[in-house]
């Protein structure tokens, strides 16, 4: 099993992200993306601090190098503040199921960033995989216009664009994290990223004047339960397992396995939230994930 630790961690990440997407969708619709993200990261930081104390003997990652602090902090700002804000904001316009399908573009974006900044090569097969991913997403978000002429969006354009911003943030955060982490602890690296993200959302929450709403939010037990569930499976377990994955296997293999969330999220969306999912949407999700697989599994 240890020979496939990275692949197992990537699959676990996909399951975690499925749970956190469903938990945060309803919470975000109620109180907005900034408050939910701030709660999520503060709770995630508390989880990480406790486990780092148990496993590493220290609450804070004070043994990290300046290089790690710089690049992992940037990763947290790009991945959490930028990426997660837009992703969570998209939940208020489109469902988490559709948003996570658009997020399947994150691996191709990461590949392009690796090509642009890390000198990684892209082949014709890679571009074919990117095309398939785009085609799968298009099958879900686009439909023929009235009378069969032209195409129009099947979901609100603003929601699709917001989810696209989330994908760009996740891709950028992943590249920055890999550059900054090296062989350093995945849990401690996640803690640095979460700390930077929490600081960013704290500043944004202050600018929006949201602190006076905190007492009322904390009294909503159902809301806080969803936030706690999403926080445990998101910035704590999910992000940590994603870093374990890229640390112990090829980044492309890890990204491909983590990208199956659009398929994993369909059954709970139907069974728990009674969402109507068409055969075309299921096929689109499978095609999009297949494109990601073609991109990386060569």
C-alpha positions in Angstrom: 0.0 0.0 0.0 2.9 2.4 0.8 4.0 2.0 -2.9 0.8 3.8 -3.9 0.6 6.2 -1.0 0.4 9.2 -3.3 -2.5 7.7 -5.4 -4.4 6.7 -2.3 -3.9 10.2 -0.8 -5.2 11.7 -4.1 -8.3 9.6 -4.0 -8.9 10.5 -0.4 -8.6 14.1 -1.4 -11.3 13.7 -4.0 -13.7 12.2 -1.5 -12.9 15.0 1.0 -13.5 17.7 -1.6 -16.8 16.2 -2.5 -18.0 16.3 1.1 -16.7 19.9 1.7 -18.4 21.2 -1.6 -21.8 19.8 -0.5 -21.4 21.1 3.1 -20.3 24.6 2.1 -22.9 25.1 -0.7 -25.8 25.6 1.6 -23.8 27.5 4.2 -22.5 30.0 1.5 -26.0 30.6 0.2 -27.0 31.7 3.7 -24.1 33.9 4.9 -21.9 34.6 1.8 -18.4 33.4 0.8 -16.3 35.6 2.9 -17.8 34.6 6.3 -17.8 30.9 5.4 -14.2 31.0 4.1 -13.0 32.8 7.2 -14.7 30.3 9.5 -13.5 27.4 7.4 -9.9 28.5 7.6 -9.9 29.4 11.3 -11.4 26.0 12.1 -9.0 24.3 9.7 -6.1 26.0 11.4 -7.2 24.8 14.8 -7.4 21.2 13.5 -3.9 21.5 11.9 -2.4 23.1 15.0 -3.7 20.2 17.2 -2.4 17.5 14.9 1.0 19.2 14.3 1.4 19.3 18.1 0.7 15.6 18.3 2.7 14.5 15.3 5.5 17.1 15.2 5.6 18.4 18.8 4.9 22.0 17.8 1.8 24.1 17.3 3.2 26.4 14.6 5.6 25.4 11.7 8.4 27.4 13.1 11.0 25.1 11.6 10.0 26.0 8.1 12.5 27.9 6.0 12.0 31.4 4.7 11.6 30.0 1.3 8.8 27.8 2.4 7.1 30.5 4.3 7.2 32.9 1.3 6.0 30.5 -1.4 3.5 28.6 0.8 2.0 31.9 2.0 1.6 33.1 -1.6 0.0 29.7 -2.4 -2.5 30.2 0.4 -3.4 33.7 -0.8 -3.8 32.5 -4.4 -5.5 29.2 -3.7 -7.7 30.2 -0.8 -8.3 34.0 -0.9 -8.5 34.2 -4.7 -9.6 30.7 -5.7 -11.9 29.8 -2.8 -13.6 33.2 -2.8 -14.6 32.8 -6.4 -15.5 29.1 -6.0 -17.7 29.8 -3.0 -19.3 32.8 -4.7 -20.2 30.6 -7.6 -22.2 28.4 -5.2 -24.7 31.2 -4.9 -25.2 31.3 -8.6 -24.9 27.6 -9.7 -24.9 24.4 -7.7 -21.7 22.9 -6.2 -22.1 20.0 -8.7 -21.8 22.3 -11.7 -19.1 24.4 -10.0 -16.9 21.4 -9.3 -17.3 20.3 -12.9 -15.9 23.7 -14.0 -13.1 23.1 -11.4 -12.0 20.1 -13.6 -10.2 22.8 -15.6 -7.8 23.3 -12.7 -5.4 20.4 -13.7 -5.1 21.6 -17.3 -4.5 25.1 -16.0 -1.8 23.8 -13.7 -0.2 22.0 -16.7 -0.2 25.3 -18.6 1.3 27.1 -15.7 3.9 24.4 -15.3 4.7 24.8 -19.0 4.9 28.6 -18.7 6.9 28.9 -15.5 8.6 25.6 -14.8 9.7 24.6 -18.3 7.5 21.5 -18.4 6.7 20.1 -21.8 3.2 19.7 -23.3 2.5 17.3 -26.2 -0.3 17.0 -28.7 -1.9 14.5 -26.4 -1.8 17.0 -23.6 -3.7 19.6 -25.7 -6.2 16.9 -26.8 -6.9 16.1 -23.1 -7.4 19.8 -22.5 -9.8 19.9 -25.4 -11.8 17.0 -24.0 -12.1 18.6 -20.6 -13.4 21.8 -22.2 -15.8 19.7 -24.3 -17.1 17.8 -21.3 -17.7 21.1 -19.4 -19.4 22.6 -22.4 -21.8 19.7 -22.6 -23.1 20.7 -19.2 -23.0 24.5 -19.2 -24.1 25.1 -22.8 -27.2 24.1 -24.7 -28.8 24.9 -28.1 -30.7 28.1 -28.3 -34.4 28.3 -29.0 -35.3 27.0 -32.4 -32.1 25.0 -32.5 -30.0 28.0 -33.6 -26.7 28.8 -31.8 -25.7 28.0 -28.3 -26.5 29.6 -25.0 -25.5 29.0 -21.4 -27.5 26.4 -19.5 -26.5 27.9 -16.2 -26.0 31.5 -15.1 -22.9 33.0 -16.9 -21.7 34.8 -13.8 -21.7 31.5 -11.8 -19.7 29.7 -14.5 -17.1 32.6 -14.7 -16.8 32.6 -10.9 -16.1 28.9 -10.9 -13.6 29.4 -13.6 -11.8 31.9 -11.4 -11.8 29.3 -8.6 -10.1 26.8 -11.0 -7.5 29.3 -11.9 -6.8 30.0 -8.2 -6.5 26.3 -7.3 -4.1 25.7 -10.2 -1.9 28.6 -9.2 -2.0 27.6 -5.6 -0.9 24.1 -6.4 2.1 25.2 -8.5 3.2 27.6 -5.8 2.7 25.0 -3.0 4.9 22.4 -4.9 7.6 25.0 -5.4 7.6 26.1 -1.7 7.1 22.7 0.0 9.8 20.5 -1.3 10.4 17.7 1.2 8.9 19.7 4.1 5.9 18.3 6.1 2.6 18.3 4.2 0.6 19.1 7.4 2.9 22.0 8.3 2.9 23.3 4.8 -0.9 23.2 4.8 -0.9 25.2 8.1 1.2 27.9 6.5 -1.2 28.1 3.5 -4.2 28.2 5.8 -2.7 30.9 8.0 -2.0 33.1 5.0 -5.5 32.5 3.7 -7.2 33.2 7.0 -5.2 36.5 7.3 -6.4 37.5 3.8 -10.0 36.7 4.5 -9.7 38.4 7.9 -8.7 41.7 6.2 -11.5 41.3 3.7 -14.0 40.6 6.4 -12.8 43.8 8.2 -13.1 45.9 5.0 -16.7 44.7 4.5 -17.6 45.4 8.2 -18.8 41.9 8.9 -17.5 41.4 12.5 -20.7 42.7 14.1 -22.6 39.7 12.5 -20.5 37.1 14.3 -22.6 36.6 17.5 -25.7 35.8 15.4 -23.8 33.4 13.1 -22.3 31.5 16.1 -25.8 31.0 17.5 -26.9 29.2 14.3 -25.9 25.6 15.3 -27.0 24.1 12.0 -24.9 26.6 10.0 -21.8 26.1 12.3 -22.2 22.3 12.0 -22.0 22.6 8.2 -19.0 24.9 8.5 -17.3 22.5 10.9 -17.9 19.5 8.7 -16.6 21.3 5.6 -13.6 22.6 7.5 -12.6 19.2 8.7 -12.8 17.7 5.2 -11.5 20.8 3.4 -8.5 22.8 4.6 -7.6 20.1 7.1 -8.0 16.6 5.6 -8.5 17.5 1.9 -5.7 20.0 1.5 -3.3 17.9 3.6 -4.0 14.8 1.6 -3.5 16.7 -1.6 0.0 17.8 -0.5 0.8 14.2 0.5 -0.4 13.2 -3.0 1.9 15.6 -4.9 4.7 14.8 -2.5 4.6 11.0 -3.1 3.5 10.6 -6.7 3.7 12.5 -10.0 1.8 15.8 -9.9 -0.1 14.9 -13.0 -1.3 11.5 -11.6 -2.3 13.2 -8.4 -4.2 16.0 -10.2 -6.0 13.5 -12.4 -7.3 11.4 -9.4 -8.2 14.5 -7.5 -10.2 15.8 -10.5 -12.8 13.0 -10.3 -14.9 15.1 -7.9 -17.4 16.1 -10.7 -18.3 12.4 -11.0 -18.2 11.6 -7.2 -20.5 14.5 -6.4 -23.4 13.3 -8.7 -24.8 10.5 -6.5 -25.1 12.6 -3.3 -26.5 15.6 -5.3 -29.3 13.4 -6.5 -29.9 11.3 -3.3 -29.4 14.0 -0.7 -30.4 17.3 -2.5 -32.9 15.8 -5.0 -31.1 17.7 -7.9 -32.2 16.7 -11.4 -29.2 15.4 -13.3 -29.6 14.6 -17.0 -27.8 11.9 -18.9 -25.9 14.6 -20.9 -24.6 16.1 -17.7 -23.4 12.7 -16.4 -21.7 12.1 -19.8 -20.2 15.6 -19.7 -18.7 15.0 -16.3 -17.2 11.7 -17.4 -15.8 13.3 -20.6 -14.3 16.2 -18.6 -12.6 13.8 -16.2 -11.5 11.6 -19.1 -9.8 14.7 -20.6 -7.9 15.3 -17.4 -6.8 11.6 -17.4 -5.6 11.9 -21.0 -3.7 15.0 -20.1 -1.7 13.3 -17.3 -1.8 9.5 -17.6 0.6 8.8 -20.4 
